[in-house]
Amino acid sequence: MEQSNGIEQFLRSMMAILASRAMNAAEKLHCGGMLIQTRIKSRNASVMLFDEDKLELKVVAASRKEIVGLTQPLSPESISGYVCTHKVPLLIEDIETDSRFCCRNGNYKTKSLISVPLLSDQERVIGVINVSDKEGGGPFTKSDLSALLEYAGWITPLIESLGMFERLEAEKERYQELAQELEIKQKELIIASTERSELVQMVVHDFKSPLSAVISNMDLLSYLGPSESQKPIIETAFKGANKLLEMIDEFLHIARVDECQERGVIPCPVSFLPLVHEQVEALMPLAREKNMTIENRCELDVQVLGDPMLLGHLVQNLISNAIKYTPVNGRIRVGMGTWESRRTADPTHTVLKFWVEDDGEGIEDRYKESIFDKFVRTEKSVESGIKGTGIGLFICRKIVNMFQGKIWVEDVTPHGSRFCVILFIPEET
């Protein structure tokens, strides 16, 4: 609960910073760095951006204002240079015992530090985030590193978006008027965790709508015939805005599921068959775009213990996930069956097994467990350029666990994946 509130507060604050018309890019990055510093509980934090032309790193935001604007050559012998060069995060408990780096100057009070790369979707280095001087004098932990990596994933598209919009404004004066129309409006989101449902609605209306306007107008910019030098800028901005919109959607989904979990949803009998039919029909247009067929083999009119909204989201996620990762002209099968449970710990004696099967490339054995963890994506999906955040299956597992069910993935012959879910059928009264 506390960690979820921290993530929400971070997102609200970061969105307010991004939408602010009173701050320039440097001030926005400084405030973002301070948010990270507070979350990690470090006394010093800095954000450095990589200049590909000059091959140097420049401090654009820092808790120590005197170092803002300083640059350093990209050298693997320095900590930030090492992280940029190797594209890997560093968690160092004692810098004096690490033979890879020289001793630091006397401005640091502790020996522990973390440095995390900022990477774009194409694995291009944007910069690094550094934190040092842990409050209390102790070393940073793996938990601190995980938190900083998660926040780096949030802040990277925001930093990209800032740079992209500024380059658009600088390149053509005639874009200034349009850029003003595309700005995301600022609105304070001061709300207690007990008012989660109001927060979700505010995010939907106050962030998604203007962001959709950004995407629509970016599309219009492309249609107006930009120059060759402007095309990659607009394309990058378009991709960044789309990714940010997808991340907001996924955050909202998690917030809704968490809200239900905290509220203590009491499972009730839900007619599963019409729910499946509804989601299949809703996603059929998306499948047609890739010339796919969805074979709905579900015929059993049974009830399961759950919540209509959450189970609908579960089915939607599994089918849309299959559509996303199945190649053009592919085929998706949806089915279900009932079995008698032999486990005395199960809430009922009869279970429903629901599955969604595709004929894609399948999932390697090493990912079959972790694929349901937050932000996990297989190497094949990343390399193939399929867009995703690694949140959908994580949400599915949370929903299934709320109703004491089970979810797993298995192979399909000759190729493909079958995602299976176990739900419980209520006892007859």
Order of alpha helices (4+ residues) and beta strands (2+ residues): alpha-alpha-beta-beta-beta-alpha-beta-beta-beta-alpha-alpha-alpha-alpha-alpha-beta-alpha-beta-beta-alpha-beta-beta-alpha-alpha-beta-beta
